[in-house]
Amino acid sequence: MPLHRDELTPQLQEYARFDDRGEARYLPYLMYYHRADYRSEVINTDRAGFRISHGPDGATASAAGNLPANGPVRIITGSSTVMGIGATTDAATLASRLWTEHAPSAPWLNFGGRCYNSTQELLLFTLYRHLLPEIDEVVVFSGLNDLTVGRLPEWQQGDHGAFWFCGEYYDKMEELRAENRKAAKRGGFRSGGGRRPTISTHDDVRRDVPSVIESAAELTLRHLESWKLLAPTARITYVLQPMALWMRDKHAPQEQLLFDEIDRISKLGTWEALYGDISTPAVARAFADRLAEGCEQRGIGFLDLNPVVAAAVTERDWVYVDRAHYTDQGYDLVARILAEQLDLS
Protein backbone atom coordinates (compact mmCIF):
# COMPACT_ATOMS: atom_id res chain seq x y z
CA MET A 1 0.00 0.00 0.00
CA PRO A 2 1.47 3.41 -0.94
CA LEU A 3 2.29 5.65 1.99
CA HIS A 4 0.45 8.94 2.40
CA ARG A 5 3.89 10.46 3.04
CA ASP A 6 5.05 9.55 -0.47
CA GLU A 7 1.88 10.85 -2.08
CA LEU A 8 1.51 14.08 -0.09
CA THR A 9 5.16 14.93 0.61
CA PRO A 10 7.37 13.20 -1.99
CA GLN A 11 10.18 15.67 -1.24
CA LEU A 12 10.79 13.86 2.06
CA GLN A 13 12.33 10.98 0.10
CA GLU A 14 15.13 13.36 -0.92
CA TYR A 15 15.64 14.43 2.70
CA ALA A 16 15.96 10.77 3.64
CA ARG A 17 18.69 10.37 1.02
CA PHE A 18 20.38 13.56 2.19
CA ASP A 19 20.32 12.35 5.80
CA ASP A 20 21.48 8.80 5.05
CA ARG A 21 23.31 7.70 8.20
CA GLY A 22 25.61 5.61 6.02
CA GLU A 23 26.86 8.86 4.52
CA ALA A 24 26.97 10.78 7.80
CA ARG A 25 29.54 13.57 7.87
CA TYR A 26 31.28 13.59 11.23
CA LEU A 27 33.12 16.77 12.16
CA PRO A 28 35.43 17.76 15.02
CA TYR A 29 33.73 19.83 17.73
CA LEU A 30 30.31 19.84 16.04
CA MET A 31 30.06 16.01 16.06
CA TYR A 32 28.19 16.00 12.72
CA TYR A 33 26.84 18.35 10.08
CA HIS A 34 25.19 18.24 6.66
CA ARG A 35 26.76 16.70 3.61
CA ALA A 36 28.83 19.31 1.76
CA ASP A 37 28.32 20.33 -1.90
CA TYR A 38 25.13 18.26 -2.04
CA ARG A 39 23.08 18.74 -5.20
CA SER A 40 19.44 17.86 -5.88
CA GLU A 41 16.21 19.50 -6.98
CA VAL A 42 15.10 19.72 -3.34
CA ILE A 43 18.15 20.60 -1.24
CA ASN A 44 21.58 22.00 -2.05
CA THR A 45 24.48 22.81 0.26
CA ASP A 46 27.73 24.74 -0.03
CA ARG A 47 31.28 23.52 0.58
CA ALA A 48 30.78 23.65 4.35
CA GLY A 49 27.31 22.01 4.41
CA PHE A 50 25.15 25.13 4.80
CA ARG A 51 21.90 25.12 2.85
CA ILE A 52 21.68 27.70 0.06
CA SER A 53 19.35 30.68 0.59
CA HIS A 54 17.49 32.34 -2.27
CA GLY A 55 16.75 36.05 -2.55
CA PRO A 56 15.28 38.59 -4.98
CA ASP A 57 16.14 38.49 -8.69
CA GLY A 58 17.65 35.02 -8.50
CA ALA A 59 20.32 35.89 -5.93
CA THR A 60 21.70 33.10 -3.75
CA ALA A 61 23.96 33.07 -0.70
CA SER A 62 25.23 30.86 2.07
CA ALA A 63 27.72 31.09 4.91
CA ALA A 64 30.50 29.70 2.69
CA GLY A 65 29.48 31.18 -0.64
CA ASN A 66 28.21 34.28 -2.53
CA LEU A 67 28.35 36.67 0.42
CA PRO A 68 28.24 40.45 0.01
CA ALA A 69 31.68 41.91 0.63
CA ASN A 70 30.78 44.22 3.50
CA GLY A 71 27.31 43.15 4.55
CA PRO A 72 25.13 43.47 6.31
CA VAL A 73 23.74 39.96 6.43
CA ARG A 74 21.15 38.36 8.66
CA ILE A 75 21.35 35.00 10.38
CA ILE A 76 18.54 32.58 11.17
CA THR A 77 19.80 29.68 13.24
CA GLY A 78 18.23 26.62 14.79
CA SER A 79 17.83 22.95 14.10
CA SER A 80 16.13 21.05 11.27
CA THR A 81 13.14 23.39 10.98
CA VAL A 82 15.46 26.26 10.12
CA MET A 83 17.45 23.96 7.84
CA GLY A 84 14.11 23.42 6.10
CA ILE A 85 13.07 19.77 6.33
CA GLY A 86 9.82 19.48 4.37
CA ALA A 87 10.44 22.39 1.99
CA THR A 88 10.19 21.31 -1.65
CA THR A 89 13.14 23.53 -2.69
CA ASP A 90 15.84 25.72 -1.15
CA ALA A 91 13.71 28.70 -2.11
CA ALA A 92 10.94 27.66 0.30
CA THR A 93 12.91 27.68 3.58
CA LEU A 94 12.48 30.33 6.27
CA ALA A 95 15.73 32.07 5.29
CA SER A 96 14.73 32.16 1.63
CA ARG A 97 11.18 33.36 2.22
CA LEU A 98 12.45 36.13 4.51
CA TRP A 99 15.06 37.24 1.98
CA THR A 100 12.87 36.92 -1.10
CA GLU A 101 9.57 38.26 0.17
CA HIS A 102 9.03 39.22 3.79
CA ALA A 103 12.26 40.97 4.92
CA PRO A 104 14.36 41.43 1.77
CA SER A 105 16.53 44.41 2.73
CA ALA A 106 19.54 42.15 3.46
CA PRO A 107 20.49 38.53 2.69
CA TRP A 108 19.35 35.88 5.17
CA LEU A 109 21.82 33.04 5.78
CA ASN A 110 20.57 29.59 6.77
CA PHE A 111 22.49 28.43 9.85
CA GLY A 112 20.11 25.56 10.58
CA GLY A 113 21.63 22.26 11.66
CA ARG A 114 19.84 18.92 11.36
CA CYS A 115 19.36 17.41 14.85
CA TYR A 116 21.23 20.28 16.54
CA ASN A 117 20.77 21.53 20.09
CA SER A 118 21.57 25.04 21.37
CA THR A 119 25.20 24.11 22.07
CA GLN A 120 25.77 22.98 18.49
CA GLU A 121 23.90 25.98 17.10
CA LEU A 122 26.31 28.26 18.96
CA LEU A 123 29.39 26.24 17.99
CA LEU A 124 28.41 26.25 14.32
CA PHE A 125 28.26 30.05 14.33
CA THR A 126 31.48 30.32 16.34
CA LEU A 127 33.43 28.13 13.93
CA TYR A 128 32.24 29.94 10.79
CA ARG A 129 31.87 33.51 12.06
CA HIS A 130 35.15 34.45 10.37
CA LEU A 131 33.56 33.97 6.93
CA LEU A 132 30.83 36.55 7.50
CA PRO A 133 30.67 40.31 6.96
CA GLU A 134 28.75 42.64 9.27
CA ILE A 135 25.64 41.07 10.85
CA ASP A 136 22.67 43.22 11.80
CA GLU A 137 20.11 40.57 12.81
CA VAL A 138 20.28 37.16 14.48
CA VAL A 139 17.13 35.08 14.94
CA VAL A 140 17.53 31.94 17.04
CA PHE A 141 14.50 29.89 15.96
CA SER A 142 14.62 26.82 18.15
CA GLY A 143 13.47 25.04 21.31
CA LEU A 144 12.05 21.61 20.56
CA ASN A 145 15.36 19.76 20.31
CA ASP A 146 16.60 21.23 23.58
CA LEU A 147 13.62 19.82 25.44
CA THR A 148 13.94 16.51 23.57
CA VAL A 149 17.61 15.90 24.38
CA GLY A 150 17.04 17.40 27.82
CA ARG A 151 15.09 14.25 28.63
CA LEU A 152 18.10 12.00 28.06
CA PRO A 153 19.56 10.56 31.28
CA GLU A 154 21.71 12.65 33.58
CA TRP A 155 24.85 10.65 32.81
CA GLN A 156 24.62 11.83 29.18
CA GLN A 157 24.07 15.50 29.98
CA GLY A 158 27.52 16.61 31.15
CA ASP A 159 28.24 20.33 31.43
CA HIS A 160 26.84 21.26 28.02
CA GLY A 161 23.78 19.06 27.55
CA ALA A 162 23.10 15.84 25.71
CA PHE A 163 22.86 15.73 21.93
CA TRP A 164 21.23 13.58 19.29
CA PHE A 165 23.11 10.30 18.73
CA CYS A 166 25.29 10.91 21.78
CA GLY A 167 24.79 7.28 22.78
CA GLU A 168 26.64 6.22 19.65
CA TYR A 169 29.50 8.57 20.52
CA TYR A 170 29.75 7.27 24.09
CA ASP A 171 29.54 3.69 22.85
CA LYS A 172 32.50 4.15 20.49
CA MET A 173 34.50 5.93 23.19
CA GLU A 174 33.80 3.04 25.54
CA GLU A 175 35.10 0.61 22.91
CA LEU A 176 38.29 2.67 22.77
CA ARG A 177 38.58 2.58 26.56
CA ALA A 178 38.11 -1.18 26.52
CA GLU A 179 40.91 -1.59 23.99
CA ASN A 180 43.20 0.57 26.11
CA ARG A 181 42.31 -1.42 29.22
CA LYS A 182 43.30 -4.60 27.43
CA ALA A 183 46.59 -3.03 26.38
CA ALA A 184 47.25 -1.81 29.93
CA LYS A 185 46.48 -5.24 31.35
CA ARG A 186 48.88 -6.88 28.91
CA GLY A 187 51.51 -4.40 30.03
CA GLY A 188 50.99 -5.25 33.68
CA PHE A 189 48.96 -2.17 34.59
CA ARG A 190 45.69 -2.38 36.47
CA SER A 191 42.55 -1.54 34.54
CA GLY A 192 39.63 -0.06 36.36
CA GLY A 193 35.93 -0.77 36.05
CA GLY A 194 33.80 -2.70 33.63
CA ARG A 195 31.84 -1.49 30.66
CA ARG A 196 29.76 1.58 31.39
CA PRO A 197 26.26 2.14 30.04
CA THR A 198 26.40 4.26 26.91
CA ILE A 199 23.19 4.09 24.87
CA SER A 200 20.06 4.92 26.82
CA THR A 201 16.66 3.32 26.36
CA HIS A 202 13.19 4.78 26.67
CA ASP A 203 13.15 3.53 30.26
CA ASP A 204 16.13 5.79 31.05
CA VAL A 205 14.38 9.01 29.98
CA ARG A 206 14.08 11.71 32.62
CA ARG A 207 10.42 12.10 33.55
CA ASP A 208 10.69 15.20 35.74
CA VAL A 209 9.40 17.65 33.15
CA PRO A 210 9.93 20.81 35.27
CA SER A 211 13.59 19.84 35.69
CA VAL A 212 13.90 19.19 31.95
CA ILE A 213 12.41 22.63 31.21
CA GLU A 214 14.74 24.33 33.67
CA SER A 215 17.90 22.63 32.42
CA ALA A 216 17.00 23.28 28.76
CA ALA A 217 16.23 26.93 29.50
CA GLU A 218 19.42 27.40 31.54
CA LEU A 219 21.60 26.03 28.73
CA THR A 220 19.78 28.05 26.09
CA LEU A 221 20.11 31.29 28.04
CA ARG A 222 23.78 30.62 28.71
CA HIS A 223 24.34 30.19 24.99
CA LEU A 224 22.38 33.33 24.15
CA GLU A 225 24.82 35.31 26.30
CA SER A 226 27.61 33.98 24.07
CA TRP A 227 25.64 34.94 20.95
CA LYS A 228 25.67 38.54 22.24
CA LEU A 229 29.45 38.46 22.57
CA LEU A 230 29.95 36.95 19.10
CA ALA A 231 27.51 39.29 17.32
CA PRO A 232 27.77 42.53 19.33
CA THR A 233 26.35 44.79 16.59
CA ALA A 234 23.32 42.60 15.82
CA ARG A 235 19.86 42.58 17.30
CA ILE A 236 19.39 39.09 18.75
CA THR A 237 15.96 37.51 19.19
CA TYR A 238 15.10 34.07 20.49
CA VAL A 239 11.97 32.62 18.85
CA LEU A 240 10.31 29.53 20.33
CA GLN A 241 9.45 27.57 17.21
CA PRO A 242 5.84 26.64 16.43
CA MET A 243 5.29 22.89 16.88
CA ALA A 244 2.05 21.18 15.87
CA LEU A 245 1.11 19.85 19.30
CA TRP A 246 2.09 23.07 21.06
CA MET A 247 -0.23 25.01 18.76
CA ARG A 248 -3.50 23.11 18.62
CA ASP A 249 -5.33 19.86 19.35
CA LYS A 250 -7.03 19.43 15.97
CA HIS A 251 -5.09 19.34 12.73
CA ALA A 252 -5.70 19.66 9.02
CA PRO A 253 -6.80 16.39 7.37
CA GLN A 254 -3.47 15.99 5.57
CA GLU A 255 -1.57 16.57 8.80
CA GLN A 256 -3.57 13.99 10.70
CA LEU A 257 -3.05 11.41 7.96
CA LEU A 258 0.70 12.00 8.08
CA PHE A 259 0.92 12.04 11.88
CA ASP A 260 -1.01 8.77 12.18
CA GLU A 261 1.10 7.14 9.49
CA ILE A 262 4.36 8.20 11.11
CA ASP A 263 3.19 6.66 14.38
CA ARG A 264 2.18 3.44 12.61
CA ILE A 265 5.47 2.88 10.76
CA SER A 266 7.88 4.22 13.38
CA LYS A 267 10.28 1.57 14.70
CA LEU A 268 10.82 3.50 17.92
CA GLY A 269 7.20 3.98 18.93
CA THR A 270 4.51 6.63 18.67
CA TRP A 271 5.19 10.31 19.22
CA GLU A 272 3.01 10.20 22.32
CA ALA A 273 5.02 7.36 23.82
CA LEU A 274 8.34 9.00 22.98
CA TYR A 275 7.72 12.70 23.51
CA GLY A 276 4.19 13.12 24.78
CA ASP A 277 5.23 14.54 28.14
CA ILE A 278 6.96 17.55 26.54
CA SER A 279 4.46 18.05 23.72
CA THR A 280 1.61 19.77 25.55
CA PRO A 281 0.72 23.47 25.27
CA ALA A 282 1.26 23.76 29.04
CA VAL A 283 4.90 22.64 28.68
CA ALA A 284 5.44 25.08 25.80
CA ARG A 285 4.01 27.93 27.90
CA ALA A 286 6.18 27.02 30.89
CA PHE A 287 9.29 26.85 28.70
CA ALA A 288 8.37 30.12 26.99
CA ASP A 289 7.80 31.88 30.32
CA ARG A 290 11.20 30.76 31.63
CA LEU A 291 12.95 31.83 28.43
CA ALA A 292 11.10 35.15 28.25
CA GLU A 293 12.17 36.02 31.79
CA GLY A 294 15.79 35.09 31.11
CA CYS A 295 15.92 36.92 27.78
CA GLU A 296 14.54 40.09 29.34
CA GLN A 297 17.22 39.99 32.03
CA ARG A 298 19.89 39.66 29.33
CA GLY A 299 18.60 42.30 26.95
CA ILE A 300 17.66 39.74 24.29
CA GLY A 301 14.39 39.78 22.40
CA PHE A 302 11.97 36.89 22.86
CA LEU A 303 8.95 35.69 20.88
CA ASP A 304 6.80 32.60 21.33
CA LEU A 305 5.35 32.04 17.85
CA ASN A 306 3.04 29.18 18.87
CA PRO A 307 0.00 31.25 19.90
CA VAL A 308 0.61 33.78 17.12
CA VAL A 309 0.72 31.19 14.34
CA ALA A 310 -2.16 29.26 15.91
CA ALA A 311 -4.32 32.37 15.72
CA ALA A 312 -3.46 32.81 12.03
CA VAL A 313 -4.54 29.36 10.80
CA THR A 314 -7.64 27.20 10.80
CA GLU A 315 -8.08 23.44 11.03
CA ARG A 316 -8.21 23.39 7.22
CA ASP A 317 -4.75 24.93 6.77
CA TRP A 318 -2.08 22.34 5.98
CA VAL A 319 1.01 23.68 7.74
CA TYR A 320 2.99 20.60 8.83
CA VAL A 321 4.57 17.63 7.03
CA ASP A 322 5.22 16.10 10.46
CA ARG A 323 4.85 17.47 13.96
CA ALA A 324 7.93 19.71 13.75
CA HIS A 325 8.52 20.61 10.08
CA TYR A 326 6.43 22.66 7.69
CA THR A 327 5.00 22.55 4.20
CA ASP A 328 6.02 25.25 1.74
CA GLN A 329 2.86 27.13 2.73
CA GLY A 330 3.78 26.68 6.38
CA TYR A 331 7.30 28.04 5.91
CA ASP A 332 5.98 31.07 4.05
CA LEU A 333 3.30 31.69 6.69
CA VAL A 334 5.79 31.45 9.55
CA ALA A 335 8.30 33.68 7.75
CA ARG A 336 5.63 36.33 7.13
CA ILE A 337 4.44 36.30 10.72
CA LEU A 338 8.02 36.35 11.99
CA ALA A 339 8.81 39.42 9.89
CA GLU A 340 5.65 41.15 11.10
CA GLN A 341 6.23 40.35 14.77
CA LEU A 342 9.89 41.44 14.72
CA ASP A 343 9.25 44.45 12.46
CA LEU A 344 11.73 43.20 9.89
CA SER A 345 12.04 44.93 6.54
C-alpha positions as CSV (number, residue, x, y, z in Angstrom):
1,M,0.0,0.0,0.0
2,P,1.5,3.4,-0.9
3,L,2.3,5.7,2.0
4,H,0.4,8.9,2.4
5,R,3.9,10.5,3.0
6,D,5.1,9.5,-0.5
7,E,1.9,10.8,-2.1
8,L,1.5,14.1,-0.1
9,T,5.2,14.9,0.6
10,P,7.4,13.2,-2.0
11,Q,10.2,15.7,-1.2
12,L,10.8,13.9,2.1
13,Q,12.3,11.0,0.1
14,E,15.1,13.4,-0.9
15,Y,15.6,14.4,2.7
16,A,16.0,10.8,3.6
17,R,18.7,10.4,1.0
18,F,20.4,13.6,2.2
19,D,20.3,12.4,5.8
20,D,21.5,8.8,5.0
21,R,23.3,7.7,8.2
22,G,25.6,5.6,6.0
23,E,26.9,8.9,4.5
24,A,27.0,10.8,7.8
25,R,29.5,13.6,7.9
26,Y,31.3,13.6,11.2
27,L,33.1,16.8,12.2
28,P,35.4,17.8,15.0
29,Y,33.7,19.8,17.7
30,L,30.3,19.8,16.0
31,M,30.1,16.0,16.1
32,Y,28.2,16.0,12.7
33,Y,26.8,18.4,10.1
34,H,25.2,18.2,6.7
35,R,26.8,16.7,3.6
36,A,28.8,19.3,1.8
37,D,28.3,20.3,-1.9
38,Y,25.1,18.3,-2.0
39,R,23.1,18.7,-5.2
40,S,19.4,17.9,-5.9
41,E,16.2,19.5,-7.0
42,V,15.1,19.7,-3.3
43,I,18.2,20.6,-1.2
44,N,21.6,22.0,-2.0
45,T,24.5,22.8,0.3
46,D,27.7,24.7,0.0
47,R,31.3,23.5,0.6
48,A,30.8,23.6,4.4
49,G,27.3,22.0,4.4
50,F,25.2,25.1,4.8
51,R,21.9,25.1,2.9
52,I,21.7,27.7,0.1
53,S,19.4,30.7,0.6
54,H,17.5,32.3,-2.3
55,G,16.8,36.1,-2.6
56,P,15.3,38.6,-5.0
57,D,16.1,38.5,-8.7
58,G,17.6,35.0,-8.5
59,A,20.3,35.9,-5.9
60,T,21.7,33.1,-3.7
61,A,24.0,33.1,-0.7
62,S,25.2,30.9,2.1
63,A,27.7,31.1,4.9
64,A,30.5,29.7,2.7
65,G,29.5,31.2,-0.6
66,N,28.2,34.3,-2.5
67,L,28.3,36.7,0.4
68,P,28.2,40.5,0.0
69,A,31.7,41.9,0.6
70,N,30.8,44.2,3.5
71,G,27.3,43.1,4.5
72,P,25.1,43.5,6.3
73,V,23.7,40.0,6.4
74,R,21.2,38.4,8.7
75,I,21.4,35.0,10.4
76,I,18.5,32.6,11.2
77,T,19.8,29.7,13.2
78,G,18.2,26.6,14.8
79,S,17.8,22.9,14.1
80,S,16.1,21.1,11.3
81,T,13.1,23.4,11.0
82,V,15.5,26.3,10.1
83,M,17.4,24.0,7.8
84,G,14.1,23.4,6.1
85,I,13.1,19.8,6.3
86,G,9.8,19.5,4.4
87,A,10.4,22.4,2.0
88,T,10.2,21.3,-1.6
89,T,13.1,23.5,-2.7
90,D,15.8,25.7,-1.1
91,A,13.7,28.7,-2.1
92,A,10.9,27.7,0.3
93,T,12.9,27.7,3.6
94,L,12.5,30.3,6.3
95,A,15.7,32.1,5.3
96,S,14.7,32.2,1.6
97,R,11.2,33.4,2.2
98,L,12.5,36.1,4.5
99,W,15.1,37.2,2.0
100,T,12.9,36.9,-1.1
101,E,9.6,38.3,0.2
102,H,9.0,39.2,3.8
103,A,12.3,41.0,4.9
104,P,14.4,41.4,1.8
105,S,16.5,44.4,2.7
106,A,19.5,42.1,3.5
107,P,20.5,38.5,2.7
108,W,19.4,35.9,5.2
109,L,21.8,33.0,5.8
110,N,20.6,29.6,6.8
111,F,22.5,28.4,9.8
112,G,20.1,25.6,10.6
113,G,21.6,22.3,11.7
114,R,19.8,18.9,11.4
115,C,19.4,17.4,14.8
116,Y,21.2,20.3,16.5
117,N,20.8,21.5,20.1
118,S,21.6,25.0,21.4
119,T,25.2,24.1,22.1
120,Q,25.8,23.0,18.5
121,E,23.9,26.0,17.1
122,L,26.3,28.3,19.0
123,L,29.4,26.2,18.0
124,L,28.4,26.3,14.3
125,F,28.3,30.0,14.3
126,T,31.5,30.3,16.3
127,L,33.4,28.1,13.9
128,Y,32.2,29.9,10.8
129,R,31.9,33.5,12.1
130,H,35.2,34.5,10.4
131,L,33.6,34.0,6.9
132,L,30.8,36.5,7.5
133,P,30.7,40.3,7.0
134,E,28.8,42.6,9.3
135,I,25.6,41.1,10.9
136,D,22.7,43.2,11.8
137,E,20.1,40.6,12.8
138,V,20.3,37.2,14.5
139,V,17.1,35.1,14.9
140,V,17.5,31.9,17.0
141,F,14.5,29.9,16.0
142,S,14.6,26.8,18.1
143,G,13.5,25.0,21.3
144,L,12.0,21.6,20.6
145,N,15.4,19.8,20.3
146,D,16.6,21.2,23.6
147,L,13.6,19.8,25.4
148,T,13.9,16.5,23.6
149,V,17.6,15.9,24.4
150,G,17.0,17.4,27.8
151,R,15.1,14.2,28.6
152,L,18.1,12.0,28.1
153,P,19.6,10.6,31.3
154,E,21.7,12.6,33.6
155,W,24.9,10.7,32.8
156,Q,24.6,11.8,29.2
157,Q,24.1,15.5,30.0
158,G,27.5,16.6,31.1
159,D,28.2,20.3,31.4
160,H,26.8,21.3,28.0
161,G,23.8,19.1,27.6
162,A,23.1,15.8,25.7
163,F,22.9,15.7,21.9
164,W,21.2,13.6,19.3
165,F,23.1,10.3,18.7
166,C,25.3,10.9,21.8
167,G,24.8,7.3,22.8
168,E,26.6,6.2,19.6
169,Y,29.5,8.6,20.5
170,Y,29.8,7.3,24.1
171,D,29.5,3.7,22.9
172,K,32.5,4.1,20.5
173,M,34.5,5.9,23.2
174,E,33.8,3.0,25.5
175,E,35.1,0.6,22.9
176,L,38.3,2.7,22.8
177,R,38.6,2.6,26.6
178,A,38.1,-1.2,26.5
179,E,40.9,-1.6,24.0
180,N,43.2,0.6,26.1
181,R,42.3,-1.4,29.2
182,K,43.3,-4.6,27.4
183,A,46.6,-3.0,26.4
184,A,47.2,-1.8,29.9
185,K,46.5,-5.2,31.4
186,R,48.9,-6.9,28.9
187,G,51.5,-4.4,30.0
188,G,51.0,-5.3,33.7
189,F,49.0,-2.2,34.6
190,R,45.7,-2.4,36.5
191,S,42.6,-1.5,34.5
192,G,39.6,-0.1,36.4
193,G,35.9,-0.8,36.0
194,G,33.8,-2.7,33.6
195,R,31.8,-1.5,30.7
196,R,29.8,1.6,31.4
197,P,26.3,2.1,30.0
198,T,26.4,4.3,26.9
199,I,23.2,4.1,24.9
200,S,20.1,4.9,26.8
201,T,16.7,3.3,26.4
202,H,13.2,4.8,26.7
203,D,13.2,3.5,30.3
204,D,16.1,5.8,31.1
205,V,14.4,9.0,30.0
206,R,14.1,11.7,32.6
207,R,10.4,12.1,33.6
208,D,10.7,15.2,35.7
209,V,9.4,17.7,33.2
210,P,9.9,20.8,35.3
211,S,13.6,19.8,35.7
212,V,13.9,19.2,31.9
213,I,12.4,22.6,31.2
214,E,14.7,24.3,33.7
215,S,17.9,22.6,32.4
216,A,17.0,23.3,28.8
217,A,16.2,26.9,29.5
218,E,19.4,27.4,31.5
219,L,21.6,26.0,28.7
220,T,19.8,28.0,26.1
221,L,20.1,31.3,28.0
222,R,23.8,30.6,28.7
223,H,24.3,30.2,25.0
224,L,22.4,33.3,24.2
225,E,24.8,35.3,26.3
226,S,27.6,34.0,24.1
227,W,25.6,34.9,20.9
228,K,25.7,38.5,22.2
229,L,29.5,38.5,22.6
230,L,29.9,37.0,19.1
231,A,27.5,39.3,17.3
232,P,27.8,42.5,19.3
233,T,26.3,44.8,16.6
234,A,23.3,42.6,15.8
235,R,19.9,42.6,17.3
236,I,19.4,39.1,18.7
237,T,16.0,37.5,19.2
238,Y,15.1,34.1,20.5
239,V,12.0,32.6,18.9
240,L,10.3,29.5,20.3
241,Q,9.5,27.6,17.2
242,P,5.8,26.6,16.4
243,M,5.3,22.9,16.9
244,A,2.1,21.2,15.9
245,L,1.1,19.8,19.3
246,W,2.1,23.1,21.1
247,M,-0.2,25.0,18.8
248,R,-3.5,23.1,18.6
249,D,-5.3,19.9,19.3
250,K,-7.0,19.4,16.0
251,H,-5.1,19.3,12.7
252,A,-5.7,19.7,9.0
253,P,-6.8,16.4,7.4
254,Q,-3.5,16.0,5.6
255,E,-1.6,16.6,8.8
256,Q,-3.6,14.0,10.7
257,L,-3.0,11.4,8.0
258,L,0.7,12.0,8.1
259,F,0.9,12.0,11.9
260,D,-1.0,8.8,12.2
261,E,1.1,7.1,9.5
262,I,4.4,8.2,11.1
263,D,3.2,6.7,14.4
264,R,2.2,3.4,12.6
265,I,5.5,2.9,10.8
266,S,7.9,4.2,13.4
267,K,10.3,1.6,14.7
268,L,10.8,3.5,17.9
269,G,7.2,4.0,18.9
270,T,4.5,6.6,18.7
271,W,5.2,10.3,19.2
272,E,3.0,10.2,22.3
273,A,5.0,7.4,23.8
274,L,8.3,9.0,23.0
275,Y,7.7,12.7,23.5
276,G,4.2,13.1,24.8
277,D,5.2,14.5,28.1
278,I,7.0,17.6,26.5
279,S,4.5,18.1,23.7
280,T,1.6,19.8,25.5
281,P,0.7,23.5,25.3
282,A,1.3,23.8,29.0
283,V,4.9,22.6,28.7
284,A,5.4,25.1,25.8
285,R,4.0,27.9,27.9
286,A,6.2,27.0,30.9
287,F,9.3,26.8,28.7
288,A,8.4,30.1,27.0
289,D,7.8,31.9,30.3
290,R,11.2,30.8,31.6
291,L,13.0,31.8,28.4
292,A,11.1,35.2,28.3
293,E,12.2,36.0,31.8
294,G,15.8,35.1,31.1
295,C,15.9,36.9,27.8
296,E,14.5,40.1,29.3
297,Q,17.2,40.0,32.0
298,R,19.9,39.7,29.3
299,G,18.6,42.3,26.9
300,I,17.7,39.7,24.3
301,G,14.4,39.8,22.4
302,F,12.0,36.9,22.9
303,L,9.0,35.7,20.9
304,D,6.8,32.6,21.3
305,L,5.4,32.0,17.9
306,N,3.0,29.2,18.9
307,P,0.0,31.2,19.9
308,V,0.6,33.8,17.1
309,V,0.7,31.2,14.3
310,A,-2.2,29.3,15.9
311,A,-4.3,32.4,15.7
312,A,-3.5,32.8,12.0
313,V,-4.5,29.4,10.8
314,T,-7.6,27.2,10.8
315,E,-8.1,23.4,11.0
316,R,-8.2,23.4,7.2
317,D,-4.7,24.9,6.8
318,W,-2.1,22.3,6.0
319,V,1.0,23.7,7.7
320,Y,3.0,20.6,8.8
321,V,4.6,17.6,7.0
322,D,5.2,16.1,10.5
323,R,4.9,17.5,14.0
324,A,7.9,19.7,13.7
325,H,8.5,20.6,10.1
326,Y,6.4,22.7,7.7
327,T,5.0,22.5,4.2
328,D,6.0,25.3,1.7
329,Q,2.9,27.1,2.7
330,G,3.8,26.7,6.4
331,Y,7.3,28.0,5.9
332,D,6.0,31.1,4.0
333,L,3.3,31.7,6.7
334,V,5.8,31.5,9.6
335,A,8.3,33.7,7.7
336,R,5.6,36.3,7.1
337,I,4.4,36.3,10.7
338,L,8.0,36.3,12.0
339,A,8.8,39.4,9.9
340,E,5.6,41.2,11.1
341,Q,6.2,40.3,14.8
342,L,9.9,41.4,14.7
343,D,9.2,44.4,12.5
344,L,11.7,43.2,9.9
345,S,12.0,44.9,6.5
